[in-house]
Amino acid sequence: MAEAIEPQEDLSDVWLAKTYGSLIQATDLAKVLGFSSAASLTEAHSAGRLPIPLFKMAGRRGWFAYAGDVGAFLRARVAYARAKEEATQ
């Protein structure tokens, strides 16, 4: 299991880009998003359940996501969870 990530710092586009590069491969994206495998990530994408755009690149295998899109999605999820938690207190 992956180590917990501090949302405000470590989910930033800069951290993601330094760790995985500007383009994140499906295998790494699956880890970041908590999927069990790249196959389950791409299955979710094919079914329309993945809110992050994935794309293919000429001359490269597999799917990719832009680190900026991933960072924005994760920050939005953290903000939503925090707002929901505050509303219930």
C-alpha positions in Angstrom: 0.0 0.0 0.0 1.3 3.5 -0.9 2.3 5.9 1.8 -0.2 8.6 2.7 0.3 11.8 0.8 -0.1 15.3 2.3 -2.7 17.0 0.0 -1.6 20.6 0.1 2.0 20.0 -0.9 2.5 16.5 -2.4 -0.5 16.5 -4.7 0.7 19.5 -6.5 1.5 19.5 -10.2 5.1 20.1 -9.4 5.4 17.1 -7.1 3.6 14.9 -9.6 5.8 16.1 -12.5 9.0 15.7 -10.5 8.0 12.2 -9.4 6.4 10.9 -12.6 7.2 13.5 -15.3 4.8 15.8 -17.1 3.1 12.8 -18.7 2.1 10.1 -16.3 2.0 6.5 -17.6 -1.1 4.4 -16.8 0.9 2.1 -14.5 2.0 5.1 -12.4 -1.4 6.8 -12.6 -3.0 3.6 -11.3 -0.8 3.8 -8.2 -1.5 7.5 -7.6 -5.3 7.0 -7.9 -5.4 3.8 -5.9 -6.4 1.4 -8.7 -5.2 -2.2 -8.4 -3.6 -2.2 -11.8 -3.2 -0.2 -15.0 -5.7 -2.6 -16.6 -8.4 -1.6 -14.0 -7.6 2.1 -14.6 -8.0 1.8 -18.4 -11.2 -0.2 -17.9 -12.6 2.6 -15.8 -11.5 5.0 -18.5 -13.2 3.0 -21.2 -16.4 2.8 -19.1 -16.4 6.6 -18.7 -15.7 6.4 -14.9 -12.4 8.2 -14.9 -12.7 12.0 -14.6 -9.1 12.5 -15.9 -8.5 12.7 -19.6 -6.2 9.9 -20.9 -4.6 9.9 -24.3 -2.2 7.8 -26.4 1.0 9.0 -28.0 2.4 8.0 -31.3 5.3 5.7 -30.9 4.5 4.9 -27.3 2.5 2.1 -25.7 -0.3 2.6 -23.3 -2.3 5.5 -22.0 -1.0 8.7 -20.5 -2.4 11.6 -18.4 -1.1 15.1 -18.0 0.3 15.7 -14.5 -1.6 19.1 -14.3 -4.9 17.3 -14.9 -4.1 14.7 -12.3 -3.1 17.4 -9.7 -6.2 19.4 -10.4 -8.4 16.4 -9.9 -6.8 15.4 -6.7 -6.9 18.9 -5.3 -10.6 19.2 -6.2 -11.3 15.8 -4.4 -9.5 16.9 -1.3 -11.3 20.2 -1.2 -14.7 18.5 -1.6 -13.9 16.0 1.2 -12.8 18.8 3.5 -15.9 20.9 2.8 -18.1 17.9 3.3 -16.4 17.1 6.6 -16.7 20.7 7.8 -20.4 20.7 6.9 -21.0 17.7 9.1 -19.3 19.2 12.2 
